[in-house]
Amino acid sequence: MVGILSFIGFTALVAIIAYWSTRKTDENSSDGYFLGGRSLTAGVIAGSVLLTNLSTEQIVGLNGQAFSEGILVMAWETLAAIAIVITALFLLPRYLKGGLTTVPQFLERRYDKMTKTLVSALFLSGYMIIFLPIVLYSGGLALSTMFGIPGMLGVSENTALWLSVWGIGIIGSIYAIFGGLKAVAVSDTVNAIGLLIGGLMIPVFGLMAIGDGGIINGLEVLVDSNPEKFNSIGGPDASVPFTTIFTGMMLVQLFYWGTNQAIIQRALAAKNLKEGQKGLMLAAFIKILGPIMVVLPGIIAWHLFEGKLENADQAYPALVNAVLPAPLIGFFAAVLFGAILSSFNSALQSSVTLFGVDIYKQYFNQEATERTVVKKGKQFGILLAILSMFIAPLIVNAPMGLFGYLQEVNGAYSIPILTIVIVGYLTKRIPALAAKIAILSGVGFYLIYLLLKYFVMEEGALPHYLHVMAILFVMNVIIMILIGKWKPNPVAYIEDYTKQVDIKPWKAVKPVGLGIVTLVIFIYIYFAQ
């Protein structure tokens, strides 16, 4: 009962703070609802970006992979810092110069309306079919297990899962649909503080359990007993072979941190470029420390349970129940609930933005007022949330583990979108036809690869999916360049400065970025065996 009360109390506190912080924001205007009035500062941007990224599919899924493979899976966390630095230096100044609300807006200006619509549709389908259901499923499963809902309510595990999924979905929808971006960002920041405290408690108590009450002693025992788990270089059979770091891994990271609407929307809402770059650099530095929460606990669980778990994805919740004092489980569940809500409501709020700005106003009512655009976006968000809540409990056993599955299927739309954004900014005359062909070929060839991999070819017969992503990226860039040579735009594209925010860069952005990249390289060398 104490755990339930602390869970409800912390969740209510976050809601009250979010309401109080956003009560004066004009939610009836596009900038007010979709971008929080373009008023976010560095700390809020960093907190919101990190918690949007960090949720149960990552905490549970990545620790599950660490349980099986060790520290090499830190590539998903540590290398993200480099992608964030690139985004801060290259993409964000261009986004803010154009006064963008969504990434597809740039694609309309650079190519045409149909290109923007195709990309918006890809984002929306990816959120509805892949991302939102996985967040709801992993979150519902974690909370149902931690609170023992089947036994508490006397229902089956399946029924408990449905109840948890719909509870998360409804509360997350209220935040995202009726609060706007600023409510999401503020609640994210508060939850980020709780997640940092709660997330760090798990490895601390885990190491104390291994080291007879001593953290340093526990770490020494863990490393000495499991040296193979602390090798950053993954072999060819690993989920993240070392060679993929130089191919598809960096492309996936750059797409996620640089063009994914759910993530970059926080930086688009910066009050100026200086605050946006500060926020991203802060997020990049903290991201380097991410493995402490999403990799180390999995290795601790491997040692503590002697590698004996039926399912590797059980590693994290099993460790929580084994090492965390009973009075703290309620608090940690509330923090985890905040992380679940963050990923769900951030993706949902971005979907509302994409539909309202890029689809409804464009194709349904070009004369719509800002109030109407916001209203229709909210209505679409409700529909999307309901569909995701129905799909989520149908996800039972994902291949490659939850996190690996999410990364692989996302490739169907991540690489095509990244391709046309990068080519769009680096060239001036490549036409819209090239972008459309790149989208269709990128999606089509990757789906063919997945079909061959899982239904036709023997296991291991095809290249790793991250290598395939890199091959398709290069192929699509070449296709776009060739089409540009064959049929270039007669007029070169020029990005106009809308003057919606100040785009004077942060003076320290380059040295800080170089320092972060150097630190990432050092970490890899240190753990290389």
C-alpha positions in Angstrom: 0.0 0.0 0.0 2.9 2.4 0.8 4.3 1.7 -2.7 0.9 2.5 -4.3 0.5 5.7 -2.4 4.1 6.9 -3.2 3.4 6.0 -6.9 0.2 8.1 -7.0 1.7 11.0 -5.0 4.7 11.4 -7.3 2.6 11.1 -10.4 0.1 13.7 -9.2 3.0 16.1 -8.2 4.3 16.0 -11.8 0.9 16.7 -13.2 0.4 19.7 -10.9 3.8 21.2 -11.7 3.1 20.7 -15.5 -0.3 22.5 -15.2 1.1 25.4 -13.2 4.0 25.9 -15.6 1.8 26.0 -18.7 -1.3 27.8 -17.5 -0.2 31.1 -19.2 0.8 29.5 -22.5 -1.6 30.1 -25.4 -2.5 26.6 -26.4 -4.8 27.8 -29.2 -1.9 29.0 -31.4 0.3 26.6 -33.4 3.5 27.9 -31.8 1.9 27.8 -28.3 0.6 24.3 -28.6 3.1 22.6 -30.9 6.3 24.4 -29.8 5.5 25.7 -26.3 5.6 29.3 -27.6 9.2 28.8 -28.7 10.3 29.4 -25.2 12.2 26.3 -24.0 15.6 26.8 -22.4 18.7 24.6 -22.3 17.8 22.7 -19.1 14.3 21.9 -20.2 15.4 20.9 -23.7 18.0 18.5 -22.3 15.7 17.0 -19.8 12.8 16.5 -22.2 15.0 15.1 -25.0 16.6 12.6 -22.6 13.4 11.4 -21.0 11.7 11.2 -24.4 14.4 8.8 -25.4 14.6 6.9 -22.2 11.7 4.6 -21.5 10.9 1.0 -20.7 11.6 -0.4 -24.1 15.1 0.9 -23.6 15.6 0.4 -19.9 14.2 -3.1 -20.0 15.3 -4.0 -23.5 18.8 -2.7 -23.5 19.6 -4.2 -20.0 18.2 -7.5 -21.4 20.8 -7.3 -24.2 23.5 -6.4 -21.7 22.5 -9.4 -19.7 23.2 -11.6 -22.7 26.1 -9.8 -24.4 27.7 -7.4 -22.0 28.9 -3.8 -22.4 29.2 -3.9 -26.2 25.5 -2.8 -26.4 26.5 0.5 -25.0 26.9 1.6 -28.6 23.2 2.5 -28.7 23.8 4.9 -25.8 27.4 6.2 -26.1 27.5 6.8 -29.8 24.3 8.8 -29.6 26.4 11.6 -28.1 28.2 12.0 -31.4 25.0 12.2 -33.4 23.6 14.8 -31.0 26.8 16.9 -31.5 26.4 16.7 -35.3 22.7 17.7 -34.9 23.6 20.7 -32.8 26.3 21.9 -35.2 24.8 21.1 -38.6 21.0 20.5 -38.5 19.7 22.7 -35.6 21.0 26.0 -37.0 19.3 25.3 -40.3 16.0 24.1 -38.7 15.8 27.3 -36.6 16.8 29.5 -39.5 13.8 28.2 -41.4 11.5 28.6 -38.3 10.4 25.0 -38.7 7.6 23.4 -36.6 8.1 19.9 -38.2 10.9 18.4 -40.2 8.6 17.6 -43.1 8.0 21.4 -43.4 11.5 21.7 -44.7 11.0 18.9 -47.2 8.0 20.8 -48.6 10.1 23.9 -49.1 13.1 22.0 -50.5 11.2 19.5 -52.7 7.3 19.7 -52.8 4.1 19.0 -50.9 3.9 15.4 -51.9 7.4 14.6 -50.5 6.3 16.2 -47.2 3.1 14.2 -47.2 5.0 10.9 -47.8 7.4 11.6 -44.9 4.6 12.7 -42.5 2.7 9.5 -43.4 5.9 7.4 -42.8 6.4 9.0 -39.4 2.7 8.6 -38.4 2.6 4.9 -39.5 5.8 4.2 -37.7 4.5 5.8 -34.5 1.1 4.0 -34.7 2.3 0.5 -35.7 5.7 0.2 -34.2 6.8 2.8 -31.6 3.7 3.7 -29.5 2.5 0.0 -29.2 6.0 -1.1 -28.1 6.2 1.6 -25.5 2.8 0.8 -24.2 3.4 -3.0 -24.1 6.8 -2.8 -22.4 5.5 -0.2 -19.9 2.4 -2.1 -19.2 4.3 -5.3 -18.7 6.8 -3.7 -16.3 4.2 -2.0 -14.1 2.0 -5.1 -14.1 4.9 -7.1 -12.9 6.3 -4.6 -10.3 2.9 -4.1 -8.7 1.8 -7.7 -9.0 -1.5 -6.5 -10.6 -2.7 -10.0 -11.5 -2.6 -11.1 -7.8 -3.8 -7.7 -6.5 -6.9 -7.6 -8.7 -7.4 -11.4 -9.1 -7.2 -11.3 -12.9 -5.1 -13.1 -15.5 -1.8 -11.7 -16.7 -3.3 -10.9 -20.0 -6.1 -8.9 -18.4 -3.6 -7.1 -16.2 -1.5 -6.2 -19.2 -4.6 -4.7 -21.0 -5.5 -2.7 -17.9 -1.9 -1.4 -17.5 -1.6 -0.5 -21.2 -4.9 1.4 -21.2 -4.1 3.2 -18.0 -0.8 4.4 -19.4 -2.4 5.3 -22.7 -5.2 7.4 -21.3 -3.0 9.3 -18.9 -0.3 9.9 -21.5 -3.0 11.1 -24.0 -4.2 13.7 -21.5 -0.7 15.1 -21.1 0.1 15.1 -24.8 -3.3 16.0 -26.4 -4.7 18.5 -24.0 -1.4 20.0 -22.6 0.7 20.7 -25.7 4.4 20.5 -26.0 5.2 22.7 -23.0 3.2 20.5 -20.6 5.1 17.4 -22.0 8.5 19.1 -21.8 7.9 20.4 -18.2 6.6 17.0 -17.0 9.6 15.4 -18.8 12.1 17.6 -16.9 10.6 16.8 -13.5 10.5 13.1 -14.3 14.0 13.2 -15.6 15.2 14.2 -12.2 13.3 11.3 -10.6 14.6 8.9 -13.2 18.2 9.9 -12.7 17.8 9.3 -8.9 15.8 6.1 -9.3 17.8 4.8 -12.2 21.1 5.3 -10.4 19.7 3.5 -7.3 19.4 0.2 -9.1 23.1 -0.3 -10.0 24.2 1.1 -6.6 22.0 -1.4 -4.6 23.0 -4.1 -7.1 26.7 -3.5 -6.6 26.2 -3.4 -2.9 24.5 -6.8 -3.0 27.4 -8.2 -4.9 30.1 -6.5 -2.8 28.7 -7.3 0.7 27.6 -3.7 1.2 30.5 -2.0 -0.7 30.0 -0.4 -4.1 33.6 -0.3 -5.1 34.1 -3.9 -3.9 31.0 -5.0 -5.8 32.3 -3.4 -9.0 35.7 -5.2 -8.6 34.0 -8.5 -8.0 31.7 -7.9 -11.1 34.6 -7.1 -13.4 36.9 -9.8 -12.1 34.2 -12.5 -12.3 32.9 -11.5 -15.7 35.7 -10.0 -17.8 34.1 -11.1 -21.1 31.1 -8.8 -20.3 33.3 -5.7 -20.3 34.5 -5.8 -23.9 33.3 -2.9 -26.0 34.2 -4.7 -29.3 31.4 -6.9 -30.6 32.2 -9.9 -32.7 30.4 -10.8 -36.0 27.7 -12.7 -34.2 26.9 -9.9 -31.7 23.7 -7.9 -31.9 26.0 -4.9 -32.6 29.1 -6.1 -34.4 32.0 -3.6 -34.1 32.0 -2.9 -37.9 28.4 -1.7 -37.8 29.6 1.3 -35.7 31.1 2.7 -38.9 28.1 1.9 -41.1 24.4 1.8 -40.2 24.8 2.5 -36.5 25.8 6.2 -37.0 23.1 6.6 -39.6 20.4 5.3 -37.2 21.7 7.6 -34.5 21.7 10.6 -36.7 18.2 9.9 -37.9 16.9 9.5 -34.4 18.6 12.5 -32.8 18.6 14.8 -35.9 15.4 14.1 -37.8 13.0 12.2 -35.6 10.1 14.6 -34.9 9.5 13.3 -31.4 13.1 14.1 -30.4 14.0 17.2 -32.5 10.7 19.0 -31.7 12.1 19.9 -28.3 15.1 21.6 -29.9 12.8 23.3 -32.4 11.0 24.9 -29.5 14.2 26.6 -28.2 13.9 30.3 -27.5 17.1 30.8 -29.6 19.9 28.8 -31.2 22.2 29.3 -28.3 19.8 27.7 -25.8 19.1 24.9 -28.3 22.8 24.1 -28.7 23.4 24.2 -25.0 20.5 21.9 -24.4 21.7 19.4 -27.0 25.3 19.4 -25.7 24.1 18.9 -22.2 22.0 16.0 -23.4 25.0 14.5 -25.3 27.2 14.6 -22.2 24.6 12.9 -20.0 24.0 10.4 -22.7 27.6 9.2 -22.4 26.7 8.3 -18.8 23.6 6.4 -19.9 25.1 2.9 -19.8 25.3 3.2 -16.0 21.5 2.9 -16.0 20.7 0.9 -19.1 23.7 -1.5 -19.5 25.4 -2.0 -16.1 22.3 -3.3 -14.3 22.0 -6.0 -17.0 25.5 -7.2 -16.3 24.9 -7.1 -12.5 21.8 -9.2 -13.1 23.9 -11.7 -15.1 26.3 -12.1 -12.1 23.6 -12.1 -9.4 21.3 -14.6 -11.1 24.3 -16.6 -12.5 22.9 -16.1 -16.0 19.8 -18.2 -15.2 16.8 -16.3 -16.4 14.2 -17.7 -18.8 14.0 -14.5 -20.7 16.9 -11.9 -20.9 14.3 -9.1 -20.9 13.4 -10.1 -17.3 16.9 -9.0 -16.1 16.0 -5.5 -15.1 12.7 -6.0 -13.3 14.1 -9.1 -11.6 17.1 -7.0 -10.4 14.8 -4.3 -9.1 12.7 -6.7 -7.1 15.9 -8.4 -5.8 18.0 -5.5 -4.6 15.7 -2.4 -4.1 14.3 -2.0 -0.5 10.5 -2.5 -0.4 9.7 1.2 0.5 11.5 2.5 -2.6 9.8 0.2 -5.1 6.7 2.5 -5.2 8.9 5.5 -5.9 10.8 3.8 -8.6 7.6 2.5 -10.2 6.4 6.1 -10.3 9.6 7.2 -11.9 9.4 4.4 -14.4 5.8 5.3 -15.1 7.0 8.9 -15.9 9.5 7.5 -18.4 6.8 5.4 -20.0 4.5 8.4 -20.2 7.3 10.6 -21.6 8.0 8.4 -24.6 4.3 7.7 -25.3 3.1 11.3 -24.9 6.1 12.8 -26.8 5.6 10.6 -29.8 1.8 11.1 -29.6 2.2 14.9 -29.4 4.5 14.9 -32.3 2.0 12.9 -34.3 -0.7 15.5 -33.4 1.7 18.1 -34.7 2.5 16.3 -38.0 -1.2 15.6 -38.7 -2.4 19.1 -37.8 0.3 21.1 -39.6 1.4 18.8 -42.5 -1.8 17.0 -43.4 -5.0 18.6 -42.2 -4.1 22.2 -43.0 -2.5 21.1 -46.3 -5.2 18.8 -47.7 -8.4 19.2 -45.7 -8.7 22.9 -45.0 -6.1 25.3 -46.2 -8.0 28.3 -44.8 -8.2 26.7 -41.3 -7.4 29.0 -38.4 -4.7 28.1 -35.9 -7.3 27.2 -33.4 -9.0 24.8 -35.9 -5.6 23.2 -36.8 -4.9 22.5 -33.1 -8.4 21.1 -32.5 -8.2 18.7 -35.5 -4.8 17.6 -34.4 -6.1 16.8 -31.0 -8.9 14.7 -32.5 -6.5 12.8 -34.6 -4.3 12.2 -31.5 -7.2 10.7 -29.7 -7.8 8.3 -32.6 -4.1 7.4 -32.8 -3.9 6.7 -29.1 -6.9 4.4 -29.1 -5.5 2.4 -32.1 -2.1 2.1 -30.4 -3.7 0.9 -27.1 -5.5 -1.8 -29.1 -2.4 -2.9 -30.9 0.0 -2.9 -27.9 -1.2 -6.0 -25.9 -1.0 -8.0 -29.2 2.8 -7.8 -29.0 3.8 -10.9 -27.2 7.3 -12.2 -28.2 9.5 -9.9 -30.2 12.4 -11.4 -32.1 15.9 -10.3 -31.1 14.6 -9.0 -27.9 12.4 -6.0 -27.5 15.0 -3.3 -28.1 16.7 -5.0 -31.1 13.3 -5.6 -32.7 12.4 -1.9 -32.4 15.7 -0.8 -34.0 15.4 -3.3 -36.8 11.9 -2.5 -37.9 12.4 1.2 -37.6 14.8 0.9 -40.5 11.9 0.8 -42.9 11.4 4.5 -42.7 14.5 5.9 -40.8 17.0 5.6 -43.6 14.8 7.0 -46.4 13.9 10.0 -44.4 17.5 10.7 -43.3 18.7 10.4 -46.9 16.4 13.1 -48.3 17.0 15.5 -45.4 20.8 15.3 -45.7 20.8 15.5 -49.5 18.3 18.3 -49.3 20.5 20.4 -47.2 23.8 19.6 -48.9 22.6 20.2 -52.5 20.6 22.9 -54.2 19.2 21.6 -57.4 18.2 17.9 -56.9 14.5 17.7 -57.7 11.5 16.4 -55.8 11.3 13.4 -58.2 14.6 12.2 -56.7 13.3 12.5 -53.1 10.1 10.5 -54.0 12.1 7.7 -55.7 14.5 7.6 -52.7 11.6 7.2 -50.3 9.9 4.4 -52.3 13.1 2.5 -53.0 14.4 2.8 -49.5 11.2 1.6 -47.9 10.6 -1.1 -50.6 14.1 -2.6 -50.6 14.3 -2.7 -46.8 10.9 -4.5 -46.5 12.2 -7.0 -49.1 15.3 -7.5 -47.0 13.2 -8.2 -43.8 10.9 -10.6 -45.7 13.9 -12.5 -47.1 15.6 -12.6 -43.7 12.7 -13.9 -41.7 10.7 -16.0 -44.2 13.0 -17.1 -47.0 16.7 -17.2 -46.2 18.6 -19.2 -43.5 19.7 -17.5 -40.4 22.9 -15.5 -41.0 22.7 -15.8 -44.8 22.1 -12.0 -45.2 24.2 -9.1 -43.9 23.5 -7.5 -40.6 20.5 -5.1 -40.8 22.7 -2.1 -39.8 25.0 -2.9 -42.8 22.0 -3.1 -45.0 20.8 0.3 -43.9 24.2 1.8 -44.8 24.1 0.1 -48.2 20.6 1.5 -48.9 21.6 5.0 -47.7 24.6 5.1 -50.2 22.4 3.6 -52.9 19.7 6.2 -52.5 22.1 9.1 -52.3 23.7 7.9 -55.6 20.2 7.6 -57.1 19.3 11.1 -56.0 22.5 12.6 -57.4 22.1 10.9 -60.8 18.5 12.1 -61.1 19.8 15.6 -60.1 22.3 15.4 -62.9 19.7 14.2 -65.4 16.9 16.6 -64.4 18.1 19.3 -62.1 15.9 22.0 -60.7 16.2 25.2 -62.8 16.4 27.4 -59.7 18.7 26.7 -56.8 17.1 26.2 -53.4 17.9 28.9 -50.8 16.8 28.6 -47.2 15.3 31.9 -46.0 15.8 33.2 -42.5 12.3 33.7 -41.0 13.7 35.6 -38.0 11.4 33.8 -35.6 14.3 33.1 -33.2 17.8 34.4 -32.9 20.2 32.0 -34.6 23.5 33.3 -33.2 25.4 30.2 -32.2 26.7 29.4 -28.7 30.4 30.4 -28.7 31.5 27.2 -26.9 29.5 24.8 -29.1 32.5 23.5 -31.2 35.1 23.0 -28.4 32.4 21.3 -26.2 31.3 19.1 -29.1 35.0 18.1 -29.8 35.4 17.3 -26.1 32.3 15.0 -26.1 33.5 13.2 -29.3 37.0 12.7 -27.7 35.4 11.3 -24.6 33.3 8.8 -26.5 36.4 7.6 -28.4 38.4 7.3 -25.1 35.6 5.1 -23.5 35.7 2.7 -26.5 39.4 2.4 -26.4 39.4 1.9 -22.6 37.0 -1.0 -22.8 38.4 -2.6 -25.9 39.9 -6.1 -25.4 
